[in-house]
Amino acid sequence: MSELISKYLPNVANLGWTGDSGWGTALFQTIFMTFWPAVIGGLLGLIFGLALVLTKDGGILANRAWFNLCDKVVSFFRAIPFIILLAFIAPFTQLVVGTQIGTTAALVPLSLGVFPFFARQVEVALESVDRGKVEAAQALGSTNWDIIFDVYLSEARSELVRVSTVTLISLIGLTAMAGAIGAGGLGNTAIAYGYNRFNNDVTVVATFLVLILVLIVQLVGDWLAKKLNHQVR
């Protein structure tokens, strides 16, 4: 196998598996830049998504001031193209992680870039919950926390998995963009060692690996969403 790669994909073979430019390193960096922003941005998105649904007019915690604040924050970050966001929050990134360059530094803009997208997705998912179930829970004396966990999050869990899958796939795309400007990962490999050096085989393989990651996320997400949907029924 290694002989075939060396023969037909010489530039791919030259990068190796380990080292700063190795394929294993690039793959690990991409997964690293996907995992932590998914956790941080996911939590922020879930909080803001819940806040948008709960504090809107007719929500169980209706509060126009809080709704407008959350809505404006989400809309503000959602409107900024990611490539501009990288530069816009560079001083904040420097303050948080001590550097503006590299894989770790990319976690800050990636988290802030993905959270508004996920917040809107969560908002849509939670609004699909039957209003009658919320009213029934209120009539039975359920607390707001009970309604949040036992009605909203429980009833919408299959849809939440679906929107989480979409968000993860979008995040993988953002890591490739961050990598293209020096944050590491497969995006950096595709641009720095492929496109810029006219090594088309490197660009193709890097793209193929990104597609494999996306496919895995999609398949797992679809399977889990269907399983949870059957359990809800």
C-alpha positions as CSV (number, residue, x, y, z in Angstrom):
1,M,0.0,0.0,0.0
2,S,2.8,2.4,0.9
3,E,4.5,1.6,-2.3
4,L,1.4,2.5,-4.3
5,I,1.0,5.8,-2.5
6,S,4.7,6.6,-3.0
7,K,4.3,5.9,-6.7
8,Y,1.0,7.6,-7.5
9,L,0.8,10.2,-4.7
10,P,4.4,11.2,-4.1
11,N,3.7,14.5,-2.5
12,V,1.2,12.9,-0.2
13,A,3.8,10.3,0.8
14,N,6.5,13.0,1.4
15,L,4.4,14.6,4.1
16,G,4.4,11.4,6.1
17,W,2.1,10.6,9.0
18,T,3.9,12.4,12.0
19,G,5.7,15.7,12.3
20,D,4.4,19.2,12.0
21,S,3.2,18.6,8.5
22,G,2.2,15.0,8.8
23,W,-1.2,13.7,7.9
24,G,-1.8,12.3,11.4
25,T,-1.0,15.7,12.9
26,A,-3.3,17.5,10.5
27,L,-6.1,15.1,11.2
28,F,-5.7,15.4,15.0
29,Q,-5.7,19.2,14.8
30,T,-8.9,19.2,12.7
31,I,-10.6,16.9,15.3
32,F,-9.2,19.0,18.1
33,M,-10.6,22.2,16.5
34,T,-13.9,20.5,16.0
35,F,-14.4,18.9,19.4
36,W,-13.7,21.8,21.8
37,P,-15.6,24.5,19.9
38,A,-18.5,22.0,19.6
39,V,-18.5,21.7,23.4
40,I,-18.0,25.4,24.1
41,G,-20.0,26.8,21.2
42,G,-22.6,24.1,21.7
43,L,-23.2,25.1,25.4
44,L,-23.5,28.8,24.5
45,G,-25.8,28.0,21.6
46,L,-28.0,25.8,23.7
47,I,-28.2,28.5,26.4
48,F,-29.0,31.3,24.0
49,G,-31.4,29.1,22.0
50,L,-33.3,28.2,25.2
51,A,-33.3,31.8,26.2
52,L,-34.8,32.9,22.9
53,V,-37.7,30.4,23.2
54,L,-38.4,30.9,26.9
55,T,-38.2,34.7,27.1
56,K,-40.2,35.4,23.9
57,D,-43.8,36.7,24.1
58,G,-45.8,33.7,25.3
59,G,-42.8,31.9,26.7
60,I,-42.8,30.5,30.2
61,L,-40.2,33.1,31.2
62,A,-41.5,35.9,28.9
63,N,-39.2,38.9,29.2
64,R,-38.9,41.3,26.2
65,A,-35.7,42.9,27.5
66,W,-33.9,39.6,27.8
67,F,-35.3,38.3,24.6
68,N,-34.1,41.4,22.7
69,L,-30.7,41.2,24.2
70,C,-30.2,37.5,23.4
71,D,-31.6,38.0,19.9
72,K,-29.3,41.0,19.2
73,V,-26.2,39.1,20.4
74,V,-27.0,36.1,18.3
75,S,-27.8,38.2,15.3
76,F,-24.6,40.2,15.7
77,F,-22.2,37.3,15.7
78,R,-24.3,35.4,13.1
79,A,-23.9,38.4,10.7
80,I,-20.1,38.5,10.8
81,P,-18.4,36.3,8.2
82,F,-16.0,33.9,9.9
83,I,-12.9,35.1,8.1
84,I,-13.6,38.6,9.4
85,L,-14.5,37.3,12.9
86,L,-11.0,35.8,13.1
87,A,-9.4,39.3,12.8
88,F,-12.2,41.1,14.7
89,I,-11.7,39.2,17.9
90,A,-7.9,38.7,17.6
91,P,-7.2,40.9,20.7
92,F,-9.8,38.9,22.7
93,T,-8.2,35.7,21.5
94,Q,-4.8,37.0,22.6
95,L,-6.2,37.8,26.0
96,V,-7.8,34.4,26.5
97,V,-5.1,32.0,25.2
98,G,-2.1,34.2,25.0
99,T,-1.6,34.0,21.2
100,Q,-3.5,34.8,18.0
101,I,-1.8,32.1,15.9
102,G,-2.1,28.3,15.9
103,T,-4.6,25.5,16.7
104,T,-5.3,26.6,20.2
105,A,-5.9,30.2,19.2
106,A,-8.4,29.0,16.6
107,L,-10.7,27.6,19.4
108,V,-11.9,31.1,20.4
109,P,-13.2,32.3,17.0
110,L,-14.5,28.9,16.1
111,S,-16.5,28.8,19.3
112,L,-17.9,32.2,18.8
113,G,-18.5,31.5,15.1
114,V,-20.5,28.4,15.7
115,F,-22.6,29.4,18.7
116,P,-25.0,31.8,17.0
117,F,-25.7,29.3,14.2
118,F,-26.4,26.6,16.7
119,A,-28.5,29.0,18.8
120,R,-30.8,29.6,15.9
121,Q,-31.0,25.9,15.2
122,V,-31.9,25.2,18.8
123,E,-34.5,27.9,18.7
124,V,-36.2,26.3,15.7
125,A,-36.0,22.8,17.2
126,L,-37.5,23.8,20.5
127,E,-40.3,25.8,18.9
128,S,-41.4,22.5,17.2
129,V,-42.5,21.2,20.6
130,D,-46.2,21.0,20.9
131,R,-47.4,24.0,22.9
132,G,-50.2,21.9,24.4
133,K,-47.6,19.7,26.2
134,V,-46.1,22.8,27.8
135,E,-49.5,24.1,29.0
136,A,-50.3,20.6,30.3
137,A,-47.1,20.5,32.3
138,Q,-47.9,24.0,33.7
139,A,-51.4,22.9,34.6
140,L,-50.0,19.9,36.6
141,G,-47.8,22.3,38.6
142,S,-44.5,21.5,37.0
143,T,-41.7,24.0,37.7
144,N,-39.9,25.9,35.0
145,W,-36.9,23.6,35.3
146,D,-39.2,20.6,34.9
147,I,-40.7,22.1,31.8
148,I,-37.3,22.9,30.3
149,F,-35.8,19.4,30.9
150,D,-38.9,17.1,30.7
151,V,-40.8,18.9,28.0
152,Y,-38.6,21.1,25.8
153,L,-35.3,19.2,25.8
154,S,-37.0,15.7,26.1
155,E,-39.5,16.2,23.3
156,A,-37.1,17.9,21.0
157,R,-34.1,15.7,21.6
158,S,-34.3,14.0,18.2
159,E,-34.5,17.3,16.4
160,L,-31.7,18.7,18.6
161,V,-29.5,15.8,17.5
162,R,-30.3,16.6,13.9
163,V,-29.4,20.3,14.2
164,S,-26.3,19.4,16.2
165,T,-25.2,17.2,13.3
166,V,-25.7,20.1,10.9
167,T,-23.8,22.4,13.2
168,L,-20.9,19.9,13.5
169,I,-20.6,19.6,9.7
170,S,-20.6,23.4,9.5
171,L,-17.9,23.5,12.2
172,I,-15.7,21.1,10.2
173,G,-15.9,23.5,7.3
174,L,-14.9,26.4,9.6
175,T,-11.9,24.5,10.9
176,A,-10.8,24.1,7.3
177,M,-11.1,27.8,6.8
178,A,-9.2,28.5,10.0
179,G,-6.5,26.1,8.9
180,A,-6.2,27.9,5.6
181,I,-4.9,31.0,7.4
182,G,-2.4,29.0,9.5
183,A,-4.3,27.4,12.3
184,G,-3.2,23.9,11.3
185,G,-5.4,21.0,10.4
186,L,-6.4,19.6,7.0
187,G,-7.3,23.0,5.7
188,N,-3.8,24.2,6.3
189,T,-2.4,21.1,4.6
190,A,-4.6,21.5,1.6
191,I,-3.6,25.2,1.1
192,A,0.0,25.4,2.4
193,Y,1.3,22.0,1.1
194,G,-1.2,21.4,-1.8
195,Y,-2.6,24.5,-3.5
196,N,0.3,26.9,-2.9
197,R,2.9,24.3,-4.1
198,F,0.8,23.0,-7.0
199,N,0.6,19.6,-5.4
200,N,-2.8,18.6,-6.5
201,D,-2.6,15.1,-4.9
202,V,-2.2,16.7,-1.5
203,T,-5.2,18.9,-2.0
204,V,-7.3,16.0,-3.2
205,V,-6.4,13.8,-0.3
206,A,-7.0,16.5,2.3
207,T,-10.4,17.2,0.8
208,F,-11.2,13.5,0.8
209,L,-10.3,13.2,4.5
210,V,-12.5,16.2,5.3
211,L,-15.4,14.5,3.4
212,I,-14.8,11.3,5.4
213,L,-15.1,13.2,8.7
214,V,-18.3,14.9,7.4
215,L,-19.8,11.5,6.3
216,I,-19.0,9.9,9.7
217,V,-20.7,12.8,11.6
218,Q,-23.7,12.6,9.3
219,L,-24.2,8.9,9.6
220,V,-23.8,8.9,13.4
221,G,-26.1,11.9,13.7
222,D,-28.8,10.3,11.5
223,W,-28.6,7.0,13.4
224,L,-28.9,8.7,16.8
225,A,-31.7,11.0,15.7
226,K,-33.8,8.1,14.4
227,K,-33.2,6.0,17.5
228,L,-34.2,8.9,19.8
229,N,-37.2,9.6,17.6
230,H,-38.5,6.1,18.0
231,Q,-37.9,6.3,21.8
232,V,-40.0,9.5,22.0
233,R,-42.9,7.8,20.1
